[in-house]
Amino acid sequence: MTKINRRTFLKLLPTVPFYKVAWPALQTAVQGHNLAQSSDQPNILFLVFDTLSAQHMSLHGYNRETTPNMARFAEKSTVFHKHVAGGNFTSPGTATMMTGTYAWTHRAIQLHGLVHDEFVQKNMFSLMPDNYHTVAYTHNLLVMSLLHQFRGDLDLFKHTRDLCLSDGQFADRLFFDDYTTAFWAETTALQGGATPPSGLFLSLLDRFARFAETRGFKNELASEYPRGIPNLHTLFFLLEDAIDWIEEQVVTMPQPFMGYFHLLPPHEPYTPHADFIDIFTDGWQPTEKPKLYGAKNMPQAALNRERRLYDEYLAFTDQEFGRLLDNLEQQGVLDNTYIILSSDHGELFERGIRGHVTLTLYEGLTHIPLLIHKPGQQSREDVFQRTTAADILPTLMQITGQPVPDWCEGTVLPTFGGAEAAADRLVYSVEAKSNPKYAALTEATVAMYQNDMKLIRYFGYNEGEELYELYNLNDDPEELNNIYESETGLASDLTTALKDKIFAENAPYRRE
């Protein structure tokens, strides 16, 4: 008889007519078989905290003590100080981590963006060795769309609503195989996008349903969360519940495992536990920065207030990470597990801009944390080479003993055994949410890094318009001084390199 591995077996289950009835027993049998297995291969625990900007972490020199527990974790980890996000919002940022490619390749460039069909079988889950137990969960519905694409290679795909107090979704319950389409149909046709239904009857019905569903837990938790229960639109959750569930999974699921857990905090709205309200009322006034292309008009005082609220929420998030870390240490998980801590993108409170829905790619958005604890690591390593979110997948291949696919645009991270990247390596971040998915990039913002030089190109937003910013991040980490006009030789060389790169990446989509 031909043998099949566990993952292939799980993939075939949906083709069995009675699978819905048989599934619980079959799943128990498969998991029980794996629990009896032992392996010397390392586990991988990947934690992504959404919208976590390295520029706001005390670990990276921020002047508010926002991340003491992440700093404690750093003392037994490898800390990457110059790590670059794949984009300035969730879809491209997450897809870059998951596929090892930039947005112009994986094409998850829009809200609820999905990767190009070829990457359904070219991602961190599909490439895990067959004996790895793969698990994923997210609070973020944009990430849910991506995980839905990859669900065939997940042994456990935990649905967002399973760890939420309320999620306000209906369509996907009926049409889960078409999750993203159903979600957009519901939010567009019934809710008008991000707003409640516009028709009087539907509006009243919707409001009554949501009020009835949320009244109980809002009242119960009001004293613990005076600014409101952590939420995003109709999604309400407690970070504590997700942290508890992750801890349970890590100590009970079959080994070796690869778990990807993408948690929404400190993403807005900034609603920390009561213990963190007003902990940063220090009167600090950040430097007001020049308003260049893509700037908005939010007053600086309002930006400073929003920054303070974000910092409080980040400190609460850090506490929950610290609680998980303590429990993992007590369980001995750190001895045989790679623990990866990162984010998909950052948050901005400058140049009149609050948030990350913007055309810009300043460091508040693109400089994200990356900390990796190697199994048994007892001392800190610091890496100051420029790295990118696209380096995650090649590094996962390296630590699980597999070749790095030739289509990867990232490289194995320094200190993880791969060939060191060239000192003048070019690294990119891409914003193109208004560009058609399967078209050449003609309306976009692209940031290109070479060591500490950062070139930002804005193009296509207005007919014939093309603007540039150039910063020396070593001398000017706050990006206050645009040197594009003063450093003409350097600017010319970098501009040519960036234009050539975009031209080459546009080739598959260019109409001759």
Secondary structure, DSSP 8 states (H G I E B T S, - for coil): -----HHHHHHHGGGSTTHHHHHHHHHHHHHHHHHT---SS-EEEEEEETT--GGG-GGGT-SS---HHHHHHHTTSEEEEEEE-SSSSHHHHHHHHHHSS-HHHH---STT----GGGGGSSTTTTS-TTSEEEEEES-HHHHHHHHHTGGG-SEE--GGGGEEE----HHHH-GGGHHHHHHHIIIIITTTTS---SHHHHHHHHHHHHHHHHHHHHHHTTT-TT--SEETTEEE-HHHHHHHHHHHHHHS-SSEEEEEEE-TTSSS----GGGTTTT-S----------TT-----HHHHHHHHHHHHHHHHHHHHHHHHHHHHHHHHTGGGSEEEEEE-S---EEETTEEES-SS---HHHHB--EEEE-TT--S-EEEEEEEEGGGHHHHHHHHTT----TT-SS---TTTTS----TT-EEEEEE-TTS-TTS---SEEEEEEETTEEEEEEESSSTT-EEEEEEETTT-TT-----TTT-HHHHHHHHHHHHHHHHHHHGGG---
